[in-house]
Amino acid sequence: MNKGEVNAQYLVEGYLKRIEAYDKKGPSINSVILVNPKAMERAIYLDSLYSRGVILGPLHGIPIIVKDNYDVKGLPTSNGTLALKDSYPPNDAFLVKQMKDAGAIILAKSNLAEFASSGYFTVSSVLPGYSRNPYDTRRTTAGSSGGTAASIAASFAVVGLGTDTGSSIRGPSSHQALVGIRSTMGLTSRDGIVPLALTNDIGGPMGRTVEDVAIVFDVIAGYDSTDVVTAKSINVKEESYQSFLGRSVVDKRVGVVHQLFIPEESDSSVYRLMIKAIKDMSTLGVTMVDSVKLPHLDSLNKARTAISELKRDYNGYLASLGDSAKYTSLQEIIESKEYHPYLKSNLQNAQADVDIPEEHNDWGKNQELRQALRDHITNVMDSLNLDALIYPTFTYPPRLIGDLNGPRGANSIKLSPPTGFPAIAVPMGYSYDKYPAGFQLLGRPFSEGLLFQLAYAYEQKMKNRRAP
């Protein structure tokens, strides 16, 4: 743009042509629910500002794809369900507003596992059929942000926004050779994102490079008065996460969590990639510490009682829509039958659970178990003087679409969501030289700058990503 070689209109036109050629035609990636009909109008406006020397921010003229559980004023927010197909929210989600204020163009809204309910596949009742992995269209994109990941991997926009309650930013990123970050709980706002479970819900960026993700993260991270949890970010948010890119990592120590990729429970090709990634990190000067054991990890996770927060959180979201809401409660949506059949029992179980999750008999026990896990991980990192932990996101390649029985080897739900600690997914190559695989770096609360620093150093040395 500075050189006058491209402008926002050129970018929007080019990405729209790619969506037209590849999303419902050709390989039929099937990742886009709707294209913003005013995207070009926004591009023309931004170009007119640029020509006068006015730049709104670091995303000026940059086309973005947003998962369709983010509120975008003027566009419907379906959450992947027919019940909300024509639901027009009154305001932008906070993260969307931040990006718009920085000059972004919301190009399209992407498919998701309906209700953001699955980390293993991406299918909704709004968009017929599964979203497909651009690296092998027979394979899953993972979920629930699989539509965003497929869109960005296929270059339908520059970067995207996903959400992560259990694995849904990091899993799809790993399956599609992307970088994706789940922030510390409290560093990014959940306002205007259709909830699944607010104790775990996080919104964040997914991109083809660490730098792209860091640029977006600088825009969206920080305090939002409409989401009280973000008060934790005051005084601890970094002034610039991009400033960590390119810093030396020779004094860093990373612990290898071998218990999360046992050879006999991992695909051999993915396992070899993980071992290679560990060795490659060490060539950067990072001290890789093999003697990491996370005591009681499995027992602490298994001891928690399943308590659904969906009814309380979803009813709260529907109330935020005001008079325009077609449905005012989860129960009404269940009765409408306007959702994918695979969700029926999950929705009914959520409706049958307690009205106020905090009043469940086991709520206090669950919170104690979460704190115990935080303490165990922090104590291990402190005792070994570790800056981060490393482990593979999946220990198996992407499954074939429709295969719900094959091995999945997902690690994303085991450390980051229950602790609220940040984790970044980084491409580490291709199993069998064709299926993307990735590892995660998990850090202490609000250590995102350090995670970007490590991820960028590895990415720049290895340059693993190749276009599908």
N, C-alpha and C positions, 0 to 999 in steps of 0.2 A: 504493500500500500504506500509506504513511504517513497518508493521508487516510481510510483504511478503505474506499475505493471498490472495490478488488480484493484478492484474495488468491491464493495459489499454486493452490488448488483451482479457482478461477475461470479462471485462465490455462490450466491443464492441460486443463480441460474444453473451453474455447474452441478451443484449438489442435487437440485431438483431433477435434473436430467439423469443423474445416477439412480435416484430413487425410482424414477419412471422406468428405467431400463432393467433394474435388478431386483426391485422389491416384490412386485407382483408378476413380473415377467422374467424371462430368462431363468436364472437359478431360483427365483421366487424365494428370497430370503424371508419375506413375510414378517418384517419387523416393525413396520410403520402403521399405526392406527389411523392417523390423519396428518395431513400437511396443512400448515398454517396458511390460509388463503391471503393473509396480509403480510406475508414474509417479504415479498418484493417491495411492497409499499414502505415497509420499515427500512429496507435496504436503500431505497431512493432517498428517504429522509436522512439516513445516516451519512450517505455520500454527499448530500448537500451541505451537511454540517462540516464534513471533512474538508470539502473544497474551500470552506471559509476558515480553516484552521482550528475548528472546534472538535475536540476529541472527548467523548464522554468518559472513556476509561479504557482499561487494558483489553476489553473485549469488543471494542468498537468495530462493528461490521462483521463480527464472527458468528456464523450460523451454529446453533446449538440444537441438539435433540434432547427432549425431556421425557422421562418415563411418565406414562399416563396415570400416575397417582399424585402428580404435582399439580396444584391449582395454577392455571394460567388464565388470567382474565380475558374473556372474549372467545375462549376455546372450551369445549366440554372436557370435564375430567371424569373419565369412566371408571377408573380403577380396574379396567379390564372386564367390567361386568355390564350386561345389558341393562340392568336396573338403573345405572347412572349414565347411560350412553348420551343422554341429552341434558346432563347436569352441568349448568354453567355457573361456576363459583363467582362470588362478587368481587374477589380480590386475587392478586397474585400470591402464591406461596412466598415466604420471605426470601428463600434462596433464589427463586425466579426473579423477584423484584431486584435483588442485589445484582444479578447478572444483567438484567435490562438496564439498570442504572449505570452499569459499566459498559453499555453499548452493545450487548449481545442481541442477536436475532433468534427468536424461538422459531425454528424452521419446521419442526414436526413434533408429534407426540408418539412415543414408541410403545410397542406391545409389552405386556408383562404377564407373569403368572397371575391369574385372576385373584383379586384381593391380596396380591403380593404374598400368596400363601404357599408357594413351593420353591424350594431351592434347586430343584432337579430338572424342571422343564418349563417351557414358556408357552402356555396356551390359555386363551381367554374366550369368553362368549361374545365379545365384541368383534374380534378379528377371527374369522374362520381358519382353522388349521393351526399347526405349531409354527413358531418362529424357528428358523433353521440356521445352523452354524455355517458361516461363509467359508470356513476351511474344509468342510465336508457336509453338504446339505442333508445327508442322511442322519446327521448327528445333532444332539441337543445343544442349545445355547446355554444350558443351565437356567436358573431362575433366581429370583423373580424378575431381575433386571436384564433378562436375556435379550429382550427386544432392543434395549439401549446398547448393549454390548455388540449385538449383531450389526446394528446400524453403524456404530463407530468403526468396527472392524472392517465393514464393507465401504467405508468412506462416504457415508450419506450426510455427514456433517463433520465439523472439526472436533468437537468434544460432546459429551453427553452427561446427563444427570441420572443417577440411579438411587435406589434406597436399599438399605441393608438392615434386616431385623435378625437374621440368622447367618446368612452367607451371601446375600443377594447382590452385593457389589463385587465382592472379591471372587466368588465362584464364577459368574459369567465372564469376568475379566480374565481369569486364568484359562478358561475354555476357549477364549478368542484372542489371545495374545495381546491383552490390554493391561494398562496400569489402572488400578482402582483403589481408592482409599476409603476406609471406614474410620471416621475420626473418633477422638475421645468423646464419650457422652458428655454433652455440654458445650462443645466447641462449635457445633453447627445446629441451626434451628430446625425444628420439625414443623413449624407453623405452615399450614396450608398443604401438608402432605397427608394423604389419606392414611390413617393409622392401621397398623396390625397389632402391635403391642408397644405402647409408648416407653416401657422400661428398656426396650432394646432398639427401637426404631432410630435409624440414622439416614440422613440424605448426604450424597456426596458425588464427586466427579469421577468419570471414567474416560480415559483417553488413550491415544496411541503412543504417547511418550510421557515420561515423568514430568518434563517441563510443562506440557499442556495441562496436566492435572494440577501442578503447583500454581500455575497462573490462575486457574479457576478457583483453587482453594483459597488463594489470597483474597479473592473477591467475596467468597461466601462465608468464610469463617468469622465468628465473633458474636457479640451480644445481640439478642433480639428481645425486646421488652415483652413480646407476645408469647415467648417460650421461656418460662422461668428457669429451666435447667441451664440455659446459656449464661446465666449470671456467673457460673463457675469459670467462664472464659475470661472474665474481666481481670486484667493484670497478668494473665498468663498466656494470652494469645500473642504469637510472634508478630512483629511488625511486618515481616516479609518472609514467607516460606520459600520463595524463589531464591532468596539470598543464601540458602543452604546448598543450592545446587553448585557443584564444582568445588566445594570445600574438601580438603583432604580427609580421608577416613583411616589413616594409618594408625591412629591411636584408639580405634573403636574395637569393642569386644562384642561378639555375637554368639549366643548360645544355640547349639543345634539340638532340637527337641526330637531325638531319635525315636522316642516312644510314639510319635505321631506318624512315623513311616517305617514300620517294621517290614523287613523284606518279604516275609511270607504272607503279609497282608497288603502288599503293594504290587502294582503292575511292574514288571521288571524294567520296562523301558522308561517309565516315569521315575522309578527308583534311581536308575543310572543318571538321569538328568538332574535329580536332586543332589546326588553325590558330586556330580560335576560342578553344580552351582556352588556348593560349599567350597570346593577347591578353588573355583574361580574367584570367589569372594576373598579367599586368603591371598590371592595374587595381588589384590588391591592394597594389601597391608593390613587388612582386618584380621584380628585374632579370632579364629573360629574355635569355640570352646565345646568340646564333645561331651564333657562330663555333666550334662544338664539332666536332672531328673525332676519332674514336677510331681511331688508326692500327692497322692489322693486325688489326682485329676479326674479319673473316671468315676470314683466313688462320690466325689462332691457334685459332679454333674448329674449322675444318676439318682442321687438322693433328693433332688428337687422335685416337688410336686407340680404337675402340669396345671397351671391356673390360667384360664383364658382371660385376656384383657380386651378382647375384640368388641364385645357388646358395649362396654362402657365407653371405650375410645371411639368406636365407630358411630355410636349414637351422638357423641359429642361433636364429631365431624359433621354429621348430617345437620345438626342444629346450627352449625356455623354457616350453612348455605342459605339460611333465611327462608323467606316465603317461596322462593323458586324451587325448593327441594320437592321432588316427586314423592320421595319416601322420607319418613321422619325417624325410622328406627330399623335396626337389624331385623327385627321380627317381621316388619312389613316387607322387607326385601326377600326374606325366606319365603313368605307367603306368595310373593309375586312369581316365584320360580324363574325369574329372569337372571339366571346365572348358570355356569357350567355344571352339569350333573355331578362331576367328581367332588364338588365342594359341599354337597348337600349335608352329609353327616358332620363335617367340620363346622358348618354354620349352625346346625342344630345343637351340636354340643356346646358351642360358644354361647348360644342363647340360653341354654339350660344351666350354665355356670352362674356364679354369684353376680349380682348387679354391681357390687363394688369389690374389685379384686383384693383391696387391702383388708377387707373384712373376712376373707377366707381364712379358715383355721390354720393353714400352712403358709400364709403369706410371710409371717415373721420368720419362720424357719427357712424359707427360700432366701430371704434377704441375708440371713446369717450365713448360709452356704455360699452365697455370692461373695460376701465379704471374706469368708475363709479362703476362697479361691484367689481373690485379689491379694490377700496376705501371703499365701503360699508362693504365688508367682513373684511378688515383690521381694520376698525374703530370699528366694533362689537367685534372682537377678542381683540383689545386693551382695549376697555371700560370694558370688563369682565375679562381681564388678562388671556386670553385663549392661550393654547399651540397648540390646534388642534380642529377641528370639527369632529363630528361622525354622520353617517347616513347610512342606508342600501343601498347596491349597486342596488339591485332589490327589489321591494316590493311584488314580486310574484315568484313562483317557475319557473324553466325552462319550456318553452312552448313545446307542442308537435311539432315535426318536421312537417312543412307544415302549421301550424296554424299561420297565419299572422294577425288574428283579435282578438285573446284572449288578456287579460290584460298582460302588460309586466312590468309596474312600474319601468322603468329604470331611475336612478338618476345620472348616471355617467357624462352625458353631461352638467349638470346644473351649476357646480361650477368650476371644475378643468380646462377643456380645454379653456373656454373663458377667464379665469383669467391667465392661465399659472402657477397656483400654483400646488404643488405636492400633490398626493393622493396615498395611499396604500390600497389595498383590502386585507382583512383578513377573513379566514373562521370563521363562528360563529355557525356552527351546520347544522342540516338537517331538513327542513320543512317536516312535516308528517313522520319524522324519516327516510327519504330516499332521499330527493332532497337537494343538497348542497345550502347553503345560506351564504352570507358574508356581512360585513359592510366595510365602507371606513373611513379612517382618512385623513382629509385634513389639510395641514399646510401652514404656511407662505412660501414665496419663499426661497429655499435652506435650508429648515428645515428637509430634508430627514433623517438625523441622529436621530432626535427626533421622527419621525414617525416610524422608525425601532425600537427604544427603546420602544415605547408604544406597537407596534404590537407584539414584541418578549415577553414582559412581559405578555400580555394577552394570547398569544399562549402557552407559557410554563405553565401557570396556568391551562388553560382549556383543552389543548390537544384535540381539537375538531376533527381534521382530522382523517378519517379512509379510508382505501383503498377501491376502488369500487369493 
